[in-house]
Structure formats: C-alpha cells, structure tokens
Amino acid sequence: MKLRTFYELAVKKGMKADMRKDNQVKATLSGARSEYKKAKGVDRRYFDKAALSNPYYDTRILSGTGEEEVCTVMAGIDIDVGEILLADRLREKGVKIDLVVSHHPAGRAYAELNRVMEIQPSLWERYGFDPEVASKLMKKRSEEVSRGISAANHQRAVDAARILGIPFMCIHTAADNCVASYLQGIFDKKKPGTLKNALGILKAIPEYKDAVKNGAGPHILIGKETDKAGRIFVDMTGGTSGPDKMFSRLSQAGVRTIVGMHCKESAYKEASSEMVNYIIAGHISSDNLGLNLLFDEVEKSGKLDFVACSGFRRFKR
C-alpha cells in the first residue's frame, strides 16, 4: 500500500477507537479549520494542514511524500537517529525497509504533543466531571508539558531519515486510543471483583504476558490483591500524564481503581492520599498493545511485513 494510505488507515482506526463523543472529535477538527482560516502570512504558509483531517497532532508522516510503496515496516516504540541508522544498515545488508514507524512522536508531532491533551478532560466527563472544571484542570498541566518539550531537539531523527531518504512516521495518540478503549471495554464487560482479578486479565494478554517474561509486567502500585476493584478507569491516552488534582475528582466521581501505563512520583502520592487503587499495566507493553491493535486494522487493507525494534513486539490477533 502507499505510505499515505497507511497513514490514513492509522488515523481512521485511532478515530474509531476514540472514546470521546463524536461531536468532541469533530470540534477538534473544526477548531483546526477555523485556525487555518484565520492564519495569515508565514503562519498560514506553514500551517500543519494535516490537522484539518487528523485530530491527533502527534500522529504524522515526518519524512516522505506519501506516495512511497510500503511492504516492509520497521516499527519501534522510540525511534531516534540510532534506529534510523539501523534501518539504513539493514537496507545495506539487503533487508528491504520501506517505512520506519515510531510510536512516540518526533519532529513537529513532538513539538505539539500538548495539543492532544484536550482528550483527557473529555474522558473525565464520562465520570461526571463538569466540562469547565475539567478544562481548567488540564490547562495548567498542558502548559507545563508545552514548556517542558519546547527546549527539545525535535528534528534529530526526522533529519536523519530525510538525509538517508527513509520514509518515517509516528503513531502516538491514534495507537493509545486503541489500547485505552480495548482495555476499558474488557474491564467494563468482565467487572473484575478484586485487584488480583484485574491483574489476571492483563496478564492473559500477549503483550503483557511478554512483559512479565522480561521483568516489566503489570503490578499493583497502590492497593492489595484482595482489595475491591470497583469502578475502573483506564488512563492511557491523551499525550502524557494529566494533572495530579484529577485523582481527588475521580475518587469523588466513584472511580475506585485506575489502570495506567505509568505513574510519576507526585501522582503516586496524590492517588495514595485519595485512597485510589492504582495498577501499572506497563508503559512499553501498553504501547505495544495499542500499536498491534492498530496494525491489525491497517493490515486488513494489505499484507505487511514487520521488522520489530526498540521495544516493539508484533502480536497479531
């Protein structure tokens, strides 16, 4: 298939798995179109036109025209200059690499990572959050993330791919939507009574089973195996971790257990004080699950060969 087809299928799958209401997703696209309409001069010339049809600023074609034929994909969780050079070395050895895919964003997709964080407050609304309160809670955290990534050298890997003529793209929130909706659906259906049961559900999934083998499997961060799981919130999409203050609000809304990819120290302390159970599913393993679910959908439109690297493992369903 063409690179552009691959990209469009990835975005389509991400939108299908998006747990927000349809009008909320459409509002993101409408906002981008309004922004483009008002832009003038250099802002209009270099406007990210992909945002007009793709609501995920961290899912982009970074190098390539979109017309390249893709049969073999080298996919990894993190792709930097080293992985781009690895792809080039494999090409030299006769391994056909048509596209390199990173889960975590690079280039402009990384520079604008904070823009996908608007997804999170929309998900909190499902638990009774007031939309205005949810938006205010996220605004401060989004600005913090924006400041944090502004000093990064966003273009390193993109430049390496461009110089070597290697098509390169990243699929972040589109894939994270897949793992979040998949796990939320399982927990909502099975309603595990205890944290032990919830942990068992995760460990039966191939990506998490593989993580157990590598010493990075799911575990209980806050709580005991015998504790009641209650209402479970899967917190795995929307760019990066949200504001710590959300834990008190989620607790008040009746959420008993959070299943997340990871948890920073300040969030751990806040969640502990709110008596919220916390299960760490695993960062890289969860990213694997999201990518695999997305790649399964893409492959319905054409067979692809995968070269797995940088923490990625291909599991088909």
C-alpha positions in Angstrom: 0.0 0.0 0.0 1.0 3.6 -0.3 2.5 5.4 2.7 -0.4 7.9 2.6 -2.9 5.0 2.7 -1.0 3.5 5.7 -1.2 6.9 7.5 -4.9 7.5 6.7 -5.8 4.0 7.9 -3.9 4.6 11.1 -5.8 7.8 11.8 -9.1 6.2 10.9 -8.5 3.4 13.4 -7.5 6.0 16.0 -10.7 7.9 15.5 -12.8 4.7 15.6 -11.2 3.9 19.0 -11.5 7.4 20.3 -13.7 7.2 23.5 -14.9 10.8 23.2 -18.2 11.7 21.8 -18.3 12.2 18.0 -19.1 15.9 18.4 -16.0 16.4 20.6 -13.7 14.8 17.9 -15.4 16.9 15.3 -14.9 20.0 17.4 -11.1 19.4 17.4 -11.1 19.3 13.6 -13.4 22.3 13.4 -11.1 24.3 15.6 -8.1 23.5 13.3 -10.0 24.6 10.3 -11.0 27.8 12.0 -7.4 28.4 13.0 -6.3 27.9 9.4 -8.9 30.2 8.0 -7.7 33.0 10.3 -4.0 32.4 9.7 -2.0 34.9 7.6 1.4 35.2 6.2 4.1 32.8 7.5 1.6 31.2 9.9 -0.7 30.3 7.0 2.1 29.2 4.8 3.5 26.7 7.3 0.2 25.7 8.9 0.0 22.0 9.7 -2.6 21.1 7.1 -2.7 17.5 8.4 -4.7 18.9 11.3 -7.6 19.7 9.0 -8.5 16.0 8.8 -6.4 14.3 11.6 -7.3 15.3 15.1 -4.1 13.8 16.6 -1.2 16.3 16.4 1.2 13.6 17.5 0.4 11.2 14.6 2.1 12.4 11.4 4.2 11.5 8.3 7.5 13.0 9.2 9.6 12.1 6.1 8.4 11.1 2.7 5.9 12.2 0.1 3.2 9.8 1.0 3.4 8.2 -2.5 6.0 5.6 -1.5 5.0 1.9 -1.7 5.1 0.2 1.7 5.6 -3.5 2.1 8.1 -3.8 4.9 7.8 -1.7 8.1 10.4 -1.3 10.8 8.5 -0.4 13.9 9.7 0.7 17.3 8.4 2.4 20.4 11.1 5.0 20.3 12.9 5.9 17.0 15.9 8.2 17.2 19.0 8.6 15.0 20.3 5.2 16.1 17.2 3.4 14.8 17.2 5.3 11.6 20.8 4.3 11.0 19.8 0.7 11.9 17.2 0.8 9.1 19.8 2.1 6.7 22.3 -0.6 7.7 19.6 -3.2 7.2 19.0 -1.8 3.7 22.7 -2.1 3.0 22.5 -5.8 4.1 19.6 -6.4 1.7 16.7 -6.2 4.1 14.0 -4.1 2.4 12.8 -1.4 4.7 10.1 0.8 3.1 9.0 2.7 6.2 10.1 3.4 9.8 7.3 3.8 12.3 7.8 5.3 15.8 5.2 5.2 18.5 6.5 8.1 20.4 6.4 11.3 18.4 9.3 13.2 16.8 9.6 16.4 14.8 6.5 18.7 14.8 4.5 15.8 16.2 6.6 16.0 19.3 6.7 19.8 19.5 2.9 19.9 19.6 2.3 16.9 21.8 0.5 19.0 24.4 -2.3 19.7 21.9 -3.7 16.2 22.2 -4.0 16.5 25.9 -7.5 18.0 25.4 -8.7 14.4 25.0 -8.3 13.7 28.8 -10.8 16.1 30.2 -13.3 14.9 27.7 -12.9 11.4 29.0 -13.3 12.6 32.6 -16.7 14.0 31.7 -17.9 10.3 31.4 -17.4 10.1 35.1 -19.4 13.2 35.9 -16.8 15.9 35.7 -18.1 19.4 34.9 -16.6 20.3 31.4 -15.4 23.7 32.6 -13.7 22.3 35.7 -12.1 19.5 33.6 -10.8 22.0 31.1 -9.3 24.3 33.7 -7.6 21.3 35.4 -5.9 20.3 32.2 -5.0 23.8 31.0 -2.2 24.2 33.6 -0.8 20.7 33.0 -0.9 21.2 29.2 1.1 24.5 29.6 3.6 22.7 31.8 4.1 20.0 29.2 4.5 22.6 26.4 7.2 24.4 28.4 8.9 21.1 29.1 9.2 19.9 25.5 9.9 23.3 24.0 13.7 23.0 24.5 14.0 19.6 22.9 15.8 19.0 19.6 12.6 17.8 17.9 14.0 17.3 14.4 17.0 15.0 15.1 15.5 11.7 13.9 13.5 13.4 11.2 16.6 15.0 9.7 18.4 11.6 9.8 15.5 10.0 7.9 15.3 12.8 5.4 19.1 12.8 4.7 19.0 9.0 4.2 15.8 9.1 2.1 13.9 6.8 4.5 10.1 7.4 4.9 9.3 8.0 8.6 6.1 8.5 10.6 4.9 8.4 14.1 1.6 7.0 15.5 1.1 8.1 19.1 -2.4 9.1 20.3 -4.1 7.1 17.5 -2.5 4.0 18.9 -3.0 5.0 22.6 -6.7 5.3 21.8 -6.7 1.7 20.7 -5.2 0.3 23.9 -7.4 2.6 26.1 -10.7 1.6 24.5 -9.7 -2.1 24.3 -8.9 -2.4 27.9 -11.8 -0.2 29.1 -14.1 -2.4 27.1 -12.7 -5.6 28.7 -12.9 -4.2 32.3 -16.4 -2.8 31.8 -17.6 -6.2 30.5 -15.8 -8.6 32.9 -16.1 -6.3 36.0 -13.2 -7.9 38.0 -14.2 -8.0 41.7 -10.7 -7.6 43.0 -7.3 -6.1 42.0 -6.0 -9.7 41.7 -8.7 -10.5 39.1 -7.9 -7.2 37.2 -4.2 -8.1 37.2 -5.1 -11.6 35.9 -7.0 -10.1 33.0 -4.0 -8.0 32.0 -1.5 -10.9 32.3 -3.6 -13.0 30.0 -3.0 -10.5 27.1 0.0 -11.4 24.9 1.8 -8.1 25.2 1.6 -8.0 29.0 2.5 -11.7 29.2 5.6 -11.0 27.2 6.4 -8.1 29.6 6.1 -10.4 32.6 8.8 -12.6 30.9 11.0 -9.5 30.6 10.5 -8.4 34.2 8.3 -5.5 33.4 4.9 -7.0 33.8 1.7 -5.5 35.3 1.7 -4.9 39.0 -0.3 -3.2 41.8 1.2 0.1 42.7 -1.4 1.2 45.2 -3.6 -1.3 47.0 -3.6 -5.1 47.8 -4.7 -8.1 45.7 -7.7 -8.6 47.9 -8.9 -5.0 47.6 -12.2 -4.5 45.6 -11.5 -3.1 42.1 -14.8 -1.3 41.9 -15.2 1.2 39.1 -12.1 1.1 36.8 -10.8 4.0 34.8 -8.2 3.1 32.1 -5.9 6.1 31.8 -3.8 5.6 28.7 -4.4 8.2 26.1 -4.2 12.0 25.7 -0.5 12.6 25.1 1.1 12.2 28.6 0.1 12.1 32.2 -2.5 14.5 33.4 -2.7 16.8 36.4 -2.3 15.3 39.9 -5.5 17.0 41.1 -7.6 14.8 38.9 -7.3 11.9 41.4 -9.4 13.6 44.0 -12.1 14.4 41.4 -12.1 10.8 40.0 -12.3 9.5 43.6 -15.3 11.7 44.3 -16.9 10.5 41.0 -16.8 6.9 42.2 -13.6 5.6 40.5 -12.1 3.0 42.7 -9.2 1.8 40.5 -7.0 3.4 37.9 -5.2 1.2 35.3 -2.4 3.3 33.8 0.8 2.9 31.8 3.0 4.5 34.4 2.7 6.9 37.3 5.1 9.8 38.3 6.0 10.2 41.9 3.8 13.3 42.6 0.8 11.5 41.1 1.6 8.4 43.2 1.5 10.5 46.4 -1.8 12.2 45.4 -3.5 9.0 44.4 -2.4 7.3 47.6 -3.8 10.2 49.7 -7.2 9.8 47.9 -7.3 6.0 48.6 -7.5 5.2 44.9 -6.2 1.8 43.8 -3.6 2.0 41.0 -2.5 -0.8 38.7 0.5 -0.2 36.5 -0.1 -2.2 33.3 3.3 -1.2 31.9 4.4 1.6 29.6 6.1 -0.2 26.7 3.8 -3.2 26.9 0.7 -1.0 26.7 2.3 0.9 23.7 2.8 -2.5 22.1 -0.8 -3.4 22.5 -2.0 -0.1 21.0 0.2 -0.4 18.0 -0.6 -4.1 17.4 -4.4 -3.4 17.5 -3.9 -0.6 15.1 -1.6 -2.6 12.8 -4.1 -5.4 12.7 -6.7 -2.9 11.3 -4.2 -1.5 8.8 -3.3 -5.0 7.5 -6.9 -5.6 6.6 -6.2 -3.5 3.6 -2.9 -5.1 2.6 -0.3 -7.6 3.9 2.7 -6.0 5.6 6.0 -7.5 6.9 7.3 -6.0 10.2 10.8 -5.7 11.5 10.4 -5.1 15.2 12.9 -3.0 17.1 13.2 -0.5 20.1 10.9 -2.4 22.4 8.2 -3.3 19.9 6.9 -6.9 19.5 4.4 -7.8 16.9 1.5 -9.8 18.1 -1.4 -10.4 15.7 -5.0 -11.2 16.6 
